[in-house]
Amino acid sequence: MTKTYEEINEKIGKGKAVVVTAEEMIDVVRDRGVAAAAREVDVVTTGTFGPMCSSGAVLNIGHTTPRMKIQRARLNGVEAYSGLAAVDLYLGATQLRDGDPRNDAFPGRFEYGGGHVIEALVRGEGVELVAESYGTDCYPRRKLETTLRLQDLRDAVLVNPRNAYQNYNVAVNAHGGREIYTYLGVLRPGLANATFCSAGQLSPLLNDPRYRTIGIGTRIFLGGGVGYVTFAGTQHDPHVPRTAGGVPTGGAGTLMVTGDLKGMSADFLRGVSMVGYGTSLAVGIGVPIPILDEELALSTAVSDAELVAPVIDYSRDYPENHPTPLAHVTYADLRAGSIEVLGRRVPSVSLSSYALAREIAATLKAWIGAGRFSLGRPVEPLPGARAQEGGAS
Amino acid sequence: MAKRTLNKDQGACVECTACAGQCRFGALSIARPGFTVRLDVSKCTECGRCVDACGYRALGLAAGALERAGAA
């Protein structure tokens, strides 16, 4: 029994598509079997929400009178890259506000950065732009100070080079003599705590581990609005060792995503301040997976008990770029609150929000169920895994 | 020592649970199966570790009722 994108989209258009979340699909396959699930379910929705540092926004402020070719620009004191055409800017999530003391007084607070500016724009708040230039015959203006709101911008596009990592490290502090401050949170010495950052069984690429349906052109939930997968994300690596079920056992595939910032919500785009580390942007992403056949029914029924992540020491091994796993642990154990590492029980907590991941998957389910979100067939697949690695196609 | 009270800004909180991982006293814990953050201020020792751990500035230690009343 197979289905096509066209058949599923026709059912979505008629309001007759059967849509379940990736959590619900676990029960459907367990109760009804893979074959029945493949017949009866049309779409499985996924979700994830967490800090995704490789994120930012392309902002076109519109031409000024007289015209200006911006050479340097700051938005609420945060530098935006302006080495583009005259009034195009790229505001990165981790760019810090000028004058931030960084880690001079360790650990730094990192109160405000590019991610916070993006959140402010999406909230509809005014953002102060200060721009400078050297002036040319065709772009004579040299200085601009103004307040911008999202609706004032000619174009505002979220352009995130690497989001939605397919699996990720569990961080611990195994060798440090003090607390360490990382992008995976505050880690106490002596394996006192562990942090992780994946939605596990709800995570998009863990439900389509061989990238059969998530590819270039896939339409997605992005930051509360509609976006697209525009390419493989930077550092996309499909060749990470996989389980017998074909699921990577560590960080593997990634997505480059894009969407109109004007359609997004601050509920799903949030500036983040990580003590001792820096700023970021927490991004909400949901990807629909069409159930074209039994293989996809099976892969979308994967549960936290079947998904493993590597435990990495962030006090020595990660910074020295020798991230040899101390252990592999299941997301079921991580989510339950403790894992075993080197013979010790270590409490574990998530840095991504499972509650919001659920909300995203449920929202996407509602959009599709209401016929207002159809599936985009990828125009190209993401680079895939070699056949010899865990049976991936 | 002035009494302070741990406040959680529900609008700012994304329920990531990072704060619960820093609390050694049970004041912040994970409510399952919803995976939301549960706050019990009666167990809070005002250590402030959770405030540092929150990337969303959803937690703060503010002057409590006694201090505001000038009785602390």
Interface residues (C-beta under 8 A of the other chain):
Chain A: F49 G50 P51 P107 G185 V186 N193 T195 R270 V272 S273 M274 V275 S280 A282 R335 G337 P347 S348 V349 S350 L351 S352 S353 Y354 A355 L356 R358
Chain B: V14 E15 C16 T17 A18 A20 G21 Q22 I30 G34 F35 T36 R49 D52 A53 G55 Y56 R57
